[in-house]
Amino acid sequence: LLIVKNQYIIVVKKILALIFLFVFTLNGYSQLSKIHYIPPLTSSDQGNSEPLDQWFYISTPINGDVSFKIKPVGGTADQEVSYIVNNANPKKIEIASSDYSQLFQAPSTTSAITNDKGYIIEAQDVIYVSVRMNAGGGAQAGALVSKGDNALGKNFRIGTYDNQGVTSTNQTNYLNFFSVMATEDQTIVNLTSNNISGLVIQNYSGQFPIENITLNRGESYTVALKVTDAIPGNRDGLIGALVNADKNVVVNTGSANGSFGNGGGRDYGIDQIVGLDKVGKEYIFVRGGGGDSYENVLIVAHYDNTTIKINEESTGTTINKGDYYIIEGNKFTDGNMYVSSSEDVFAYQGIGAGNEANQGMFFVPPLSCESRGDVNNIAFIDEIGDNTLTGGVTIVTKGTASVLINNADIASQPVEITVNGPTTVSGKNEYVTYNVTGLSGNVTVSSSDELYSAYYNESGVATSGSFYAGFPSDPNVSLNLVASALGSCISSEGASNVTFEVSNAGSYDSLQWVKKDEGADTYTDISGETNTTYKPTEIGTYAVKGTITCTGSVYKSNDIPISICPTDFDNDGIIDNLDLDTDNDGILNTVESLGTGIINIADPVNPTFTLTNGKTNTVVLTGELKKESTVDPETNSFTGAATGTFQSNVAGAESGTNTFTITATSKDSQEQDELLFFHATKDPASVHQRIDGESFIYSILPADKNITVWDPDDRLLIDTNYDGKFEAGVTSFTAAEIRFRTNPNPNGETNYEFFASQCKSITFVHRNINKDAASTYSGFIETIDYNLNTDTDSTFIYDYLDLDSDDDSCNDLTEAGFEDKDPDGDGIMGEGQPTFDNGKIDSRGKYKDHTYPDPLKDTDDSLYLFQKAGTGISITNQPSNASECEDGNVSFEVTAGTPTPAEATVSYKWQIYDATNDKWNNITDDTTYSGATTNKLSVSTITLAMSGNKFRANVSTSEYLCGTNSSEVTLTVVAIPSKPIVDPIQIYCYDESNQPKVSQLTIKDPDTTLSVKWYEAETGGDPIDPNTLLIHEKKYFAQVTNSSGCFSSSRTETKAFISNPTLTATNDALCLSESTTISVTGIPQTAEDFIKDHPELDLFLSFGGSNYFLKQEAMPWETAYNLIQSFGAGASMYQINTKEEEDAVYNKLNELNFAGAGTTPNNHFWLGL
């Protein structure tokens, strides 16, 4: 599965039963953001200031799942970890268990450019990010809330504790700091201060100013002062310091440890702040539970002659730029304070609990009627790691506003929650404040008007917290993609794949959707489109403007480019730019085309085109090269080679660019614009030397086409939403324009490639904004799969899109020799539609169960059969139907005509019809079939189940693989009679003059149509002449034949008993009163005789004229058989003639518990008489 990170058009068309959500988080001020920068923190490395466990708390107002990735600065791709969060399930993620870490750097490493500390967090949709930590053996705690996009700025004034209670060098665990992280490469940072002497800066020998610090994206610079290194200078020496940058940076600031009090207590006080463009002149502060000495407000001026007033007092205090003013806690009135200033100022607040060791510091947002929106939600408000604290929120809003906490009115909270307020603000009566304590878990805060809300949590010795709401935001536009991973695009038929939605529409009084004017930086309103959602119907660049009536301010979202959806000709889920088999016929596009084209750019403005196979073509190219530079364009260079490689060099400058375009100006055979399949990559013979400030673009024309980058080893960074941020992990991306840089931390060596099919032109742009170094890029451009149309029919379909390229009514797949991979005969691989989703197609559009060998060629080995029209062979003699007895053998035969050409070989494929699936399947030789690939099919040992089977022969030639089908023939199988039923013993009386013959043996079958023959053996031999005399106690075997001439497969045994009684007496002559015993022999035994002679046998059943005896003695089968023979005529071992007889015997044995289910089934045998 391809994870795609763009909001434009992605590489693989993967149809899903889902809605994909992409969010454009904009230039705005919201703490909710899609990207968060977390510069590193630091602390004193002495005593109880050292960090312990450190945590991220991530939450979102989005109900659905939101994917986000935490990227450690300087880390490798495998160190970046992705998570899922939704509104109901915030995430708590451990950063480190103790000590200095990716988040905390040791103070000894500060005052240096750092490229391996801090984090960048990127999310699919807007999230809150809170950083919390314990420290100092549990005595300290700290937290900050990322300001998201709001954090980005160019001018910042620093705030820390003022630490006036530090009077000796014994309190070594006090430290003030600030850290600056760049969001763009080649950012120049300057640090200045009113304090230009008397400071001791960690790891730095000088004083302010600290100038010309060059940072790339993610790199940071931290300044730290240990308070005891220089008293009094280091106590407050960073307050008012100015951070100035030429591009947007993010700043964290504070103390770890420190204090606003003077009683010797200490705690962490840190936060992320915003720039000068987002601060203001009016602030309201809500008091915590601490003492006056540390419940302080810190105001930092950016302009000279800034007057500060408290609660609208008539007189104020004036300070100059870089100076600060601390307002002590005794200035709060009823738990709040209103502060106004004549100029924009930076505001910080110290807040605490019962003692000075329990305090924190927040950066405070200014009042603005534009500050609307809810907090949904604050994750685990009462937690820092495994520690449970007391959670609370402060709220500032209009007195007329409805306020909800956890969706319940603030006046109707549960008994365990304490609400202090509403309290009217002195000097700003239209506002009220609340301080709510006793909160736990995930907390939401909402207001029907302006909302400024901070959270805090505290224990006996530690307090932390920060603001979650209070900054106005630009419109956040979500893209709802309808059941497809195509991305935000318009299909060629005009169907829109995307609906825009403003997720924070409640922050505005009105909305207006706009479209950017082509070729200009202006926008035109889209008539009537003023709702929260909009569905574009044409390609272009869109945005939405939100207006706030109270100030007339208009906020605009980021531009959202909407391109044409990438095409997927065969609907297999792989777009055509990447599909190596665009029609899924098992033949690569490279084979179904004229192959690769070389673009000779030895003269870049006069390129020429040749095919590597030497074939003729109609391509005419033009080239255009444009050099630009803020220094001298001629210092740039661009050279090309006849092989298509080039080297672009852009000299060091504030801004320099080379732009090279290749355009096809010729027409194809249909007089349409010649369209080419461009393929570009780096020069394989060169190694790119990456420099900061370089970037590259590939783009194509016409506008309804796309270009795709394929980068499986993440060797490039891609700017997927054109916001200047180049992202790792984008292994494939499709758009009309691709902006990229090289990745310093790739996953492997697989080369990246760019693909653009059916395009008229390709443009390469090379940019460099590094004034100190030149940038060089070596690339390569060619064309692949040059269009070929073999047939001359009116449809004019190129071969790589045509399932019958030569128009001879035989599919390319079959003529290539791959027919066995097309069981349903539709001309594409597999059965049914093969797709990426159903696992049959790989990520480059190839059928997985296929090795893509070379297609078959004609007898001259000069042309592929699928590109050479052929003629089918005729059949001169058709096969005939066959009828045969069960277990017999049959054959079918066909005769083919003369092939065209005559030297072509003829092939046969016998097939059997599958009625269930209504298709013909090829037969293979096995124990049943032989000759399956010859003109004669033999079928052996046929069964009744085969009766009615239909067969045919498919006859083809080596020049035309689509065979001619013979007539269908049917196999009829005649059943053979069952084994004949006979009496085990047949008895005859001896008659010298009329002795019994074989003809007198009888069978008991009910079928009177059967004829019988007798044999002397169970198998083989000839039938006995019916006139042959029977022999006493000889075995005879019966075999029957039905009216169709089919005979039984086995014979049944009987024994002839010719009764010839002989009487004997013990006395032949008797006197009166004498006796004699008369015996008879030569007759069959009766049951009574058997019982009398064999008392050890038990008679257990009489059935159908037979008697059955049981001997309860185990013995081998052979012993039992011999014993029975010794019992004389009439005794036999288990000879059963009918199913009824078998059931009767079994049931009686079972009744006596001697059947198979009995308790002693192996301790007896039985016999029949």
Residue, then its C-alpha position, 0 to 999 in steps of 0.5 A: l500500500l502506498i502512503v501518500k502524503n499529498q493534497y494534490i494527486i497521488v500515484v496509485k489509483k486505489i479504490l477504497a470504501l473510505i473517505f480520505l481527508f486531507v487538510f490545508t492548514l494555512n498561514g494562520y494563527s491557530q494553535l490547531s495546526k497540521i505542522h508543529y515545530i518544537p525547538p529544544l529546551t534546556s535547563s540548569d545542570q545543577g541540583n533539582s532543575e534537571p529534567l526527568d520524564q518528558w511527554f507529548y500530549i496530542s489531541t484533536p477536535i476531529n472525530g475521525d482518525v488523524s494520522f500524525k508523524i513525530k520527526p526528531v530533528g536530525g533523525t533518520a526515517d526509521q526514527e520517525v514514528s507515526y500515530i493515530v489520534n481522534n477526538a475521543n482518544p488523545k495520545k500520550i507519548e513518552i519522549a524520554s524517561s530522564d535527563y537530556s534528550q532529543l527535547f532537552q539539550a545540555p546548557s554546555t551545548t548551547s550557543a551553537i547551531t544544533n541539528d539533532k535536537g527538537y522535533i517537527i510534528e506533521a499531521q494529516d489534519v489539525i492537532y494540538v501539541s502539548v509538551r509536559m515534563n517533570a524535573g528536579g526529583g519531582a519538585q519541578a514541572g513544566a509545560l508548553v503548548s505549541k502555537g502551530d502555524n501561529a508560532l511562525g514569525k520573524n520578530f520576537r521579544i524574549g520573556t523569562y522569570d526575573n529571578q530577583g530572589v537570587t542573591s548568592t552563588n549558592q542557587t546554581n540551579y536557576l537558568n534562563f534561555f530561549s531557543v530558535m528553530a528555522t522553518e526554512d533553509q538559509t534562514i539568517v537569524n540575528l539576536t540583539s538586546n539592550n543588555i550588551s554587557g554584564l552577561v555570561i552566556q553559556n558556551y559563548s565568550g561574547q555579549f549581545p549582539i549575536e549576528n548572522i546565524t544561518l539555519n536550515r529547516g529544523e536547525s536551532y540555536t539556543v542561548a542560555l544564562k545560568v543566573t549565578d554566573a553573573i549577578p545581577g546581569n544574568r537574573d533577567g539578562l534575556i528579558g526583552a532580547l530581540v530575535n530577528a530572522d529574515k524567514n519564519v522561525v519558531v521560538n521557545t523561551g523561559s526559565a528552568n529553574g527560576s522564579f518571579g518571587n524573591g523567597g527562594g522558591r523555584d520552578y520551571g516556567i517555559d512556553q512557545i511564543v508568537g511573533l510581533d505580527k500576532v501580539g497586541k495592545e490589550y490583555i486580560f490576565v486571570r489570577g491563579g492561586g499563588g502569592d502576590s510576589y510571583e503572581n506577576v505579569l511581565i510586559v515586554a516593549h518592542y517600540d520606544n515610548t510604550t505606555i502601559k496602563i493597568n485596569e484603565e488607571s489614569t496614569g501609566t508607566t512608559i518603557n522603551k523597546g527591549d525594556y520590560y515592566i513587571i506588574e505584581g500580584n497586588k494589582f489584580t482586582d477580583g482575580n483578574m487584571y486588564v492591561s493596555s498599552s500604547e503600542d503592541v507588546f509581548a505579554y507573559q504571566g506568572i501563575g502559581a499555587g500555595n507557595e513560591a516553589n509552585q509556579g509557572m509562566f504562560f505566554v498570553p494572547p492579546l484581546s481581539c474580536e477575531s479570537r473565536g473558536d472552541v478548545n476541543n480538547i485539552a488532553f489529560i489535563d491533570e497528568i504529567g506522565d505518571n503523576t496526577l495533579t490538580g487540573g484547572v482552566t482560566i477563561v476570558t470571554k464576553g459577559t454575554a457569552s454562553v460558556l460550556i465546559n465538557n459540553a455542560d453549562i459552566a454554571s452547572q458543573p459537577v460538585e467536584i469542580t469549582v467555578n470561580g466567576p464570572t468576574t467582571v474585568s475592571g476597566k474592560n467591563e464587557y469581559v468576564t473571567y473564570n477560574v475553574t479547578g478540579l478538572s480531570g481527563n480530557v477537557t473541552v471549553s467553548s464559548s459563543d463569543e471570544l475565547y481565551s483559555a489556558y490550562y494549568n495543573e499543580s501539585g504541592v511543589a510544581t505548576s505547569g500549563s499554557f494557553y490553548a485558545g486565544f489566537p485568530s486563525d485563517p480558514n482551515v480547508s479540509l478536502n473530502l476525497v470521495a471513495s478514492a485515493l486519486g487525490s484532489c482532482i477533476s476527471s477528464e469527464g469533468a467529474s470532481n473527486v473532491t469536496f472542500e470544507v472549512s473546518n473552522a467556519g464558526s470563526y468567520d461572519s462570512l465566507q467566499w470561495v475564490k479561484k486564482d486567475e491563470g498566470a496572475d497572483t489575483y483571485t476571482d470570486i466564484s459566484g454564489e459559493t459562500n457556504t462552508t463546502y464547495k465542490p470544484t468542477e474544473i481544474g485550477t487553483y482555489a482558496v476560501k476567504g473568511t471575513i470577520t465583521c468587527t474588524g473587517s479583516v479578511y483571512k485567506s486559506n492556502d492555495i489548493p491546486i486541483s489538477i486533472c485526475p491521472t488516467d488509469f486505462d485498464n482500471d487496475g489501480i495503477i495510473d498510466n504513468l507508472d503502469l508497465d503493462t497499460d492494457n494488462d495483456g501480459i506484454l510490456n509496453t516496451v514491447e508493444s511500442l517502438g521503445t526508447g527515444i534518445i533526446n540529443i541535447a548537445d545543443p539544448v535549444n535545438p534538440t533532436f530525436t532518434l529511436t534506439n532501435g533505428k526505426t523511423n519517427t516523425v518527432v520534431l523537438t524544440g528547446e528553450l533555456k532561460k537563465e535568471s539570477t539576482v547577481d548575473p544570469e550568465t554566471n549560470s550554465f547549462t550543458g547537454a550531451a547527445t545521450g540526453t544527460f545534462q548538467s545545470n549549474v546555478a551560481g550562488a545568489e539571493s535567487g538564481t534559476n535555470t529553466f529548460t523546456i523540451t517541446a514536441t512540435s510535430k504531428d502524428s499520423q492522425e495530424q494530432d499533436e505528437l505526444l511523448f512518454f517522457h522519462a527523467t532521472k539523475d545522471p547515473a554517472s554522477v553523484h549529487q552534492r547537496i547544498d542548502g537552498e537548492s530546489f528543483i521542479y519538473s512540470i509538463l504540458p498539456a494541462d490535462k496531463n500529469i507527471t509522477v515521481w517514483d522514489p521507493d528509497d525516499r531519496l527525494l524530499i517532495d513539496t506536496n502542497y506547494d507550501g515550501k516545506f519539502e517532506a520525506g516519506v513521499t515515495s510516489f506523487t503525481a501532479a502537473e508539477i513536482r517540486f523536490r530536493t534531495n534527501p540527506n537521509p535516504n533509505g537506500e540506493t534505488n534511483y528515483e524516476f519521473f514519468a509523464s505519459q502522453c505529454k507535449s513538453i517537459t520543463f526542468v527548473h533548477r533554483n538556488i537561493n544560497k548566495d554563498a554556494a553554487s548548486t549543480y544538478s546532473g540529470f537525464i531525459e529520454t522518452i520511453d514506449y514511443n507510440l506504435n499502431t500496427d493495424t490500419d483499422s479506423t479505430f487507431i489505437y496504439d498497440y500498448l492500449d490495443l488488445d488485438s494490435d494486428d486486428d486479426s481477431c486473435n488477442d495479443l495475449t494469445e498470440a504472445g503465447f500466454e493463453d494459459k494465463d487467460p482462462d476466461g478468454d477476455g484478452i487480459m491476464g487472469e480471470g475477471q478484472p485484475t487490480f492492485d486492490n485484489g492483489k493480482i497487480d503489483s505497484r507498477g501495473k504488472y500481473k503478479d502471476h506472470t514473468y513477462p517473457d518475450p512474446l512469440k515470434d513468427t517462423d522467420d523470427s522477425l515479427y511478433l505474432f501479435q503484430k502480424a495478422g494471421t489466418g486460422i486453419s481449417i478442419t477437414n474431418q470432424p470428430s464423432n460422438a462415442s458410446e462405450c461401456e463403463d470402465g471401457n476406452v474410447s477415442f476421438e479424432v480430427t483431421a486439419g487442413t493445410p496451414t498458412p504458411a505451409e511451413a507452419t506447424v499445426s498444434y492441437k488442444w483437446q478441450i472439455y466443456d465446463a457446464t457449471n462455468d460455461k467455458w472450455n478447459n484444456i485437457t492434459d495427459d494423465t491416467t484418463y486422457s492421452g493424446a491431448t495435444t495430438n489429433k487423436l484423444s484417447v479416454s481410458t477407464i471411462t466412468l458413468a460420471m463422464s457420460g454426457n461430457k462434451f469434447r472438442a479440438n482446438v486446432s492452431t498453427s505456429e503462425y496463428l495461435c487462435g485455434t479453429n474449434s472442431s465440432e462438439v462431440t458427446l461421450t455416452v457411458v453405458a452402465i455395467p451390470s452389478k455383480p451377480i447374485v447367487d446361492p453360495i451352494q447349489i445342490y443337485c441330486y446324483d443321477e447316473s443317467n442324467q448328471p447335472k451340467v453347468s447350464q443348470l447353475t442359476i443366478k438370482d438377479p431380478d433383471t431377467t434380461l441379463s445373460v450369464k456365463w460361468y468360469e472356473a476362476e474369479t478372474g480371467g479364463d474362458p467361459i465353461d461350456p454349458n454342457t460340461l458336467l458339474i463336479h461335486e464341491k467344485k467352485y464356479f464363478a458367474q459373470v453377467t452381461n446386459s443387453s448393451g453387451c456390457f459385462s459385470s466387472s467382477r464374478t460371484e462364487t458358488k459351489a456345486f453339491i451333488s447329493n448322492p446319499t449312502l446309508t450305513a448301519t452298525n448292524d446289517a441284520l437284527c434279531l428281536s430286541e437288538s438295535t442298529t444305528i443307521s447313518v447317511t452320508g453324501i448329503p448337505q449338513t442341516a443346522e441341527d447336524f451342525i449344532k450337534d456336531h459343533p457344540e462350541l458354536d452358537l447359532f445366533l441368526s437364521f435369515g433367508g434360508s441361511n444359518y449363522f453361527l458365532k465362535q467367541e475366539a480370536m484368530p487370524w482370518e486365514t485360520a478361520y477360513n481353514l477351520i470353516q473348510s474343515f466343517g464340511a460342505g455348506a459352511s462358508m465365510y461371510q458370503i452375503n448376497t443382498k443388502e437386507e441380508e447384510d443388515a440382518v447379520y450386522n444388526k443381530l451382531n450389534e444387538l449381541n454387542f459383537a459388532g464393530a461398535g461392541t465392547t469386544p469386537n476383536n474376540h470372535f468370528w462368525l460363519g454362515l451355513 
